[in-house]
Structure formats: structure tokens, C-alpha cells
């Protein structure tokens, strides 16, 4: 019997099968069943009460016809490699394929479009997170927006690269349509990686040969047909692998990819010697990969590889990618070796290869993202700062920098810092939309920002669907500037809970992870016990981008060690140490300038004048916030101090509590608790 055979007609189940079914036991519970019998009721009485529930289940099943419509003929379109429109299909079966590396897994799928089924379908490894999260399961309905097709051992495989789960399988609960599963469904599933695309011999529907290429291209640069050790023979045929299929377990492969980004040559010198390198980002229809060339390979390939050009690349070392140095969504990266061969490609099909690819992160999600990691962002420019000079702390060299501010349709803004020539040459107009590829998340004093590096790409008004959506959203804002700013600690509406979950302070201390170098973020509702008003301000560097304490030189000048400059004046900075509590615990919290000003409802310049002129008003100001409740957004981190582990609390945002919104939050939390299944 095939694993994919389903009974379409529902028959009324037996009495005991209903009583013992998970639906019944989960709703009524074993205690309720026991109560029926102890109270003297017969089994038939229990059946009559169950029959009502079963009828409602039948009604719900009949209403399931409102599921998202499948794309009839969609599987044939994918097998024919037609990519005109997204395809909506149903996942019939999902099976994990064993791998030699226990850290890598792949899934084989049985899919249906309601009329036709296909058992030779694979899920791209970067989409495994859908399975891990429980969203992609049997009977789920998905919309496939990107896929690649390959032929392995005479079988045609579909690799799902980009897909959205429209409805999970547990919510669908049935097979849609009348697809025939008798052919593919009875075939044995692969038992080794040699049968699985992405770890075996991928190839396109038609093999790409050198003879086919030479018909539509001119000679390569320098009159050579290829760049590498030994070259390629003109009569040699090559199997083209999609980038998404590359892994360290493959020895022979060849990709056809476009260079979307090329770095400058970088050099280094240490005790082990000198060296140089450069890197390129390569893209095809299936995905991207970062390739790096060192020393001799750097000299060989740097003049050959040019941005926006397409090449056939064969040979090299594939290893696990270091995500700290790339924003590309690929688990692996490529290192050129002496065996690497590169040849320009002028085939007609290269027009389908993307010139740039983005894996965008919403600005509001940056707050919970890993610090010091490269990401891609898209936003509207709402502020352009001037070019400034800054002294690098490590080299003491003067650098040019410029700060701009971006906002996207999440309603959250963040600062982006440009350096060197990028800072001087930036000529984008206000309210322009830019996509930034490969910028780094940085944090200082609870304030988040983005930094552009040497490999960062900035694209003005990119023609991508996400850009059109952000532009439409911004145009409807009517010029408002009320955006939450991640680079200024606080912002947005007072008392806004957003999407955050309020946690007890004691639970925050328990869940603080020692493995998180940047700390974990939590929201609490706390009461201020007292604020240390002594030494709550300090003289700081007057530079807008520096907040370090200055040293009085007793010559009328103040020195900033960070900027390596002396100034005739300084600015006051607020740094509050506040003791807060809730019903579960007490914590000492550090609050920096912007959040502290919001808490006290006064600017630091006014506070310094008040301390000099009216000490009573100064004390009253601190007394007014004592024993009041606020919402605190905290960054919590474990640190070693005098050989002891302690927990440090830093407040990155403070907000007054809107009681109507807080009551709505509590009511919603109670409803979620009531909806949770009983633990039996």
C-alpha cells in the first residue's frame, strides 16, 4: 500500500475510537470520562454527548474547502522550468535524508498541485528552518516563488529555494485534489546521499558544453580560453551545478555565476609572514556564495574577475562560512586554490542570472539580531549628516565619516555610518530609498547603529518588490517624523508595548544566557525604588559622536583620550544608576543619556543649571520619579567581576505605562493561557 494513499470518504467512527481519540481526550479529559462512569451514566450517554462534537468536527472538515487554491499544472510548469509565476502546492510527505555530516540535513518531499504529484523534490538547506520551526509539515500548503530543476541518474529533481507557508499541515488536515500517487509514491525513498541532489551529481536538463559556448562568444581576455592550471579542452562537456547544491563533500563541480561584488586587495603582515587577498560574491538563480582568493590566486584572478560579468568556475575548497564576515545566506563559502579554473561565459541563458541579491532584515528586528554581524537593510533616507573628521583609535589616522538615518515600513529608524570615500561621495537626496548590502550591526551604551565597510554596497532606488512596498508606505506617512529610533535609545509612542513580552525580573535573571556575548533583551514592568542623584552627570567630549569623559588639563582646556584632542569646553552627560523592583526581584540598572532624559523629563543642560541654581528643585525632580511604575527595555549580560559572576542590567529604553494598553496586554495574555492545551 502506498504511503500516499488517502481515504477521501469520511465514515462515522466507532464509539470507542471516538472516546479514545486525541480530539476527545484532549477536550474532555480522562477525569471527565471517569466522572461519567462513577456518576452511573451509561456508555451510550457518553456517546450521545460525543456525537455532537463529532458532528461539529465534520462541519469543520467540510469548511476546509476554503484552503488556498492549488496551482493546477504547477508541477508540470516547474518540471518544464517555467518561472513566470509563483506556484501554490501541497506537501504530501516530508522525509529527512541521512548525511555524512550530522550537522547538515536535507529533506525530500512528495508534493501535489491537486492534479499531479511529484516525489523527486528537495528542500534547499537554507529553508530547513521552516521544518525546524514546525511550519512545514505534511499536508501544508506553500507558495513556491523560486526553484531550480536538475536531472540526477535520469530522474528530474525540483529544489525548492524560496517558499512561503500559506497554511501549516495541522491546520489543513486533509489531502486537496485528486492527484495520482501510485507511480512516484510507491518508489523507494533514497537511502544514501548518492541518490540526493545537492550532495550528488546535479546537472541541468541539458549539459552545457564548451562548443555551445564558443558559438555565441568572443575570445577571452588575453586571448586565452580559460584561466587555471592546465585549462579546459574545447570539446570537454561540463555539468553545471546550482550554487545552492555546493557542499564540502563534492569534489567535481562547476558553477555558472555572476560576480555581484568584488572587494579591493587587502594585505596583512604578522609573525607568520605577509599575505594578500580579495573576495567576490557570486550569484546564480539558486543563491549566492562568497569566494576568496589568497596570495598567488589573488594575483591570478583579481584582473580576471569583473563585477557584473558571468563566469564558469570549477575547482576550489568549499568550507563552512564565517557569518561574521558576510551577509550572504549560504552555509558555505569558496576558497580559490591552484586547481581553480575560471572562464568567461557568454551563453544566452546568463540573462536570467541576478546582478544583485538581497536578504533583507527589517530595521525593527535589528534590536534582537546578533551584534557585530553583517546584514542587508532597505530604507528611506530621512537624515543626512555632514562629513566629519575622526581619529581612529588603533592607527591614530584621521578618517572621514558621515551619518545618515534610515527608516523602513516597520516604523523604526536607525543610523548608518559611512567611512572614507563613501562618506565624501555620498550624494543621495533626502527621502531617497536605498538598499545597503553587507553593513555591520554595532552597539554602544545601548544605542544600535549600522556601519558600512569596504565591501558594503549601496543601491539607490533598487527595482525590487520590497523597495516598492517601502516607498508606498513612506509616501502615506505624510511627512511624519514620529519613528522609533534604535540609535537614540528611546522613541515611539509613550507606553507602547509593541511586540514585546513583559517578563518578571526574577525570570529575566534566570534566563540570562552566559553564552551571549552581547547580552539578551527583555522587557519588564518595574517600580523605581531610588535614583542615585550624586555623580549622575559627568563632563564629556563635545563631539556629537563621542561621549567619553574628558580630563581637565587645568589650562582652560579639556582632553578627550578617545578623540586625542583638547577642547576649550565640554558637555554634560547623564548616567543614572537606578534601583528597580517588581514582585519577583530587585536589580541595579544603568540608564544612559537619552533614556535618562526621558525618565526625568528634562534635558541634561537644564538639569546641570538646576543643580547650580536651585538644589531643592533638583532634589524634588528625583523624588517625583521614586515609587513610580515604568516599562523598561533591558539588555542583560553576565560578566566576571573579582572572579565572581554578576548580572549587569542596562536600560536601552524606558516608557511610561499606558494603562488601557497594559490592560489589553494582560487580557490577551490570559486568553493565550486559557487556549493552551492541558498537560495530559
C-alpha positions, 0 to 999 in steps of 0.5 A, spaced: 500 500 500 502 506 498 504 511 503 500 516 499 494 513 499 488 517 502 481 515 504 477 521 501 470 518 504 469 520 511 465 514 515 462 515 522 467 512 527 466 507 532 464 509 539 470 507 542 475 510 537 471 516 538 472 516 546 479 514 545 481 519 540 486 525 541 480 530 539 476 527 545 481 526 550 484 532 549 477 536 550 474 532 555 479 529 559 480 522 562 477 525 569 471 527 565 470 520 562 471 517 569 466 522 572 461 519 567 462 512 569 462 513 577 456 518 576 452 511 573 451 514 566 451 509 561 456 508 555 451 510 550 450 517 554 457 518 553 456 517 546 450 521 545 454 527 548 460 525 543 456 525 537 455 532 537 462 534 537 463 529 532 458 532 528 461 539 529 468 536 527 465 534 520 462 541 519 469 543 520 472 538 515 467 540 510 469 548 511 476 546 509 474 547 502 476 554 503 484 552 503 488 556 498 487 554 491 492 549 488 496 551 482 493 546 477 499 544 472 504 547 477 508 541 477 508 540 470 510 548 469 516 547 474 518 540 471 518 544 464 522 550 468 517 555 467 518 561 472 513 566 470 509 565 476 509 563 483 506 556 484 501 554 490 502 546 492 501 541 497 506 537 501 504 530 501 510 527 505 516 530 508 522 525 509 529 527 512 535 524 508 541 521 512 548 525 511 555 524 512 555 530 516 550 530 522 550 537 522 547 538 515 540 535 513 536 535 507 529 533 506 525 530 500 518 531 499 512 528 495 508 534 493 501 535 489 498 541 485 491 537 486 492 534 479 499 531 479 504 529 484 511 529 484 516 525 489 523 527 486 523 534 490 528 537 495 528 542 500 534 547 499 538 547 506 537 554 507 529 553 508 530 547 513 528 552 518 521 552 516 521 544 518 525 546 524 520 551 526 514 546 525 511 550 519 512 545 514 509 539 515 505 534 511 499 536 508 501 544 508 500 548 503 506 553 500 507 558 495 513 556 491 516 563 488 523 560 486 526 553 484 531 550 480 530 543 476 536 538 475 536 531 472 540 526 477 541 518 474 535 520 469 530 522 474 528 530 474 529 533 481 525 540 483 529 544 489 525 548 492 529 555 494 524 560 496 517 558 499 512 561 503 507 557 508 500 559 506 497 554 511 501 549 516 499 541 515 495 541 522 491 546 520 489 543 513 488 536 515 486 533 509 489 531 502 486 537 496 485 534 489 485 528 486 492 527 484 495 520 482 500 517 487 501 510 485 507 511 480 512 516 484 509 514 491 510 507 491 518 508 489 523 507 494 525 513 498 533 514 497 537 511 502 544 514 501 546 521 499 548 518 492 541 518 490 540 526 493 541 532 489 545 537 492 550 532 495 550 528 488 551 529 481 546 535 479 546 537 472 541 541 468 536 538 463 541 539 458 549 539 459 552 545 457 558 544 453 564 548 451 562 548 443 555 551 445 559 556 448 564 558 443 558 559 438 555 565 441 562 568 444 568 572 443 575 570 445 577 571 452 581 576 455 588 575 453 586 571 448 586 565 452 580 560 453 580 559 460 584 561 466 587 555 471 592 550 471 592 546 465 585 549 462 579 546 459 579 542 452 574 545 447 570 539 446 570 537 454 562 537 456 561 540 463 555 539 468 553 545 471 551 545 478 546 550 482 550 554 487 545 552 492 547 544 491 555 546 493 557 542 499 564 540 502 563 533 500 563 534 492 569 534 489 567 535 481 563 541 480 562 547 476 558 553 477 555 558 472 555 565 476 555 572 476 560 576 480 555 581 484 561 584 488 568 584 488 572 587 494 579 591 493 586 587 495 587 587 502 594 585 505 596 583 512 603 582 515 604 578 522 609 573 525 607 568 520 609 572 514 605 577 509 599 575 505 594 578 500 587 577 498 580 579 495 573 576 495 567 576 490 560 574 491 557 570 486 550 569 484 546 564 480 538 563 480 539 558 486 543 563 491 549 566 492 556 564 495 562 568 497 569 566 494 576 568 496 582 568 493 589 568 497 596 570 495 598 567 488 590 566 486 589 573 488 594 575 483 591 570 478 584 572 478 583 579 481 584 582 473 580 576 471 574 577 475 569 583 473 563 585 477 557 584 473 560 579 468 558 571 468 563 566 469 564 558 469 568 556 475 570 549 477 575 547 482 576 550 489 575 548 497 568 549 499 568 550 507 563 552 512 562 560 512 564 565 517 557 569 518 561 574 521 564 576 515 558 576 510 551 577 509 550 572 504 545 566 506 549 560 504 552 555 509 558 555 505 563 559 502 569 558 496 576 558 497 580 559 490 586 554 490 591 552 484 586 547 481 581 553 480 579 554 473 575 560 471 572 562 464 568 567 461 561 565 459 557 568 454 551 563 453 544 566 452 541 563 458 546 568 463 540 573 462 536 570 467 542 570 472 541 576 478 546 582 478 544 583 485 541 579 491 538 581 497 536 578 504 533 583 507 532 584 515 527 589 517 530 595 521 525 593 527 528 586 528 535 589 528 534 590 536 534 582 537 539 580 531 546 578 533 551 584 534 557 585 530 554 581 524 553 583 517 546 584 514 542 587 508 537 593 510 532 597 505 530 604 507 528 611 506 533 616 507 530 621 512 537 624 515 543 626 512 549 628 516 555 632 514 562 629 513 566 629 519 573 628 521 575 622 526 581 619 529 581 612 529 583 609 535 588 603 533 592 607 527 591 614 530 589 616 522 584 621 521 578 618 517 572 621 514 565 619 516 558 621 515 551 619 518 545 618 515 538 615 518 534 610 515 527 608 516 523 602 513 515 600 513 516 597 520 516 604 523 523 604 526 529 608 524 536 607 525 543 610 523 548 608 518 555 610 518 559 611 512 567 611 512 572 614 507 570 615 500 563 613 501 562 618 506 565 624 501 561 621 495 555 620 498 550 624 494 543 621 495 537 626 496 533 626 502 527 621 502 531 617 497 530 609 498 536 605 498 538 598 499 545 597 503 548 590 502 553 587 507 553 593 513 555 591 520 550 591 526 554 595 532 552 597 539 554 602 544 551 604 551 545 601 548 544 605 542 544 600 535 547 603 529 549 600 522 556 601 519 558 600 512 565 597 510 569 596 504 565 591 501 558 594 503 554 596 497 549 601 496 543 601 491 539 607 490 532 606 488 533 598 487 527 595 482 525 590 487 518 588 490 520 590 497 523 597 495 516 598 492 512 596 498 517 601 502 516 607 498 508 606 498 508 606 505 513 612 506 509 616 501 502 615 506 506 617 512 505 624 510 511 627 512 511 624 519 517 624 523 514 620 529 519 613 528 522 609 533 529 610 533 534 604 535 540 609 535 537 614 540 535 609 545 528 611 546 522 613 541 515 611 539 509 612 542 509 613 550 507 606 553 507 602 547 508 595 548 509 593 541 511 586 540 514 585 546 513 580 552 513 583 559 517 578 563 518 578 571 525 580 573 526 574 577 525 570 570 529 575 566 535 573 571 534 566 570 534 566 563 540 570 562 544 566 557 552 566 559 553 564 552 551 571 549 556 575 548 552 581 547 547 580 552 539 578 551 533 583 551 527 583 555 522 587 557 519 588 564 514 592 568 518 595 574 517 600 580 523 605 581 525 604 588 531 610 588 535 614 583 542 615 585 542 623 584 550 624 586 555 623 580 549 622 575 552 627 570 559 627 568 563 632 563 564 629 556 567 630 549 563 635 545 563 631 539 556 629 537 559 622 536 563 621 542 561 621 549 567 619 553 569 623 559 574 628 558 580 630 563 581 637 565 588 639 563 587 645 568 589 650 562 582 652 560 582 646 556 579 639 556 582 632 553 578 627 550 583 620 550 578 617 545 578 623 540 586 625 542 584 632 542 583 638 547 577 642 547 576 649 550 569 646 553 565 640 554 558 637 555 554 634 560 552 627 560 547 623 564 548 616 567 543 614 572 544 608 576 537 606 578 534 601 583 528 597 580 523 592 583 517 588 581 514 582 585 519 577 583 526 581 584 530 587 585 536 589 580 541 595 579 540 598 572 544 603 568 540 608 564 544 612 559 543 619 556 537 619 552 533 614 556 535 618 562 532 624 559 526 621 558 525 618 565 526 625 568 523 629 563 528 634 562 534 635 558 541 634 561 543 642 560 537 644 564 538 639 569 546 641 570 543 649 571 538 646 576 543 643 580 547 650 580 541 654 581 536 651 585 538 644 589 531 643 592 528 643 585 533 638 583 532 634 589 524 634 588 525 632 580 528 625 583 523 624 588 517 625 583 520 619 579 521 614 586 515 609 587 513 610 580 511 604 575 515 604 568 516 599 562 523 598 561 527 595 555 533 591 558 539 588 555 542 583 560 549 580 560 553 576 565 560 578 566 566 576 571 567 581 576 573 579 582 572 572 579 565 572 581 559 572 576 554 578 576 548 580 572 549 587 569 542 590 567 542 596 562 536 600 560 536 601 552 529 604 553 524 606 558 516 608 557 511 610 561 505 605 562 499 606 558 494 603 562 488 601 557 494 598 553 497 594 559 490 592 560 489 589 553 496 586 554 494 582 560 487 580 557 490 577 551 495 574 555 490 570 559 486 568 553 493 565 550 493 561 557 486 559 557 487 556 549 493 552 551 492 545 551 492 541 558 498 537 560 495 530 559 
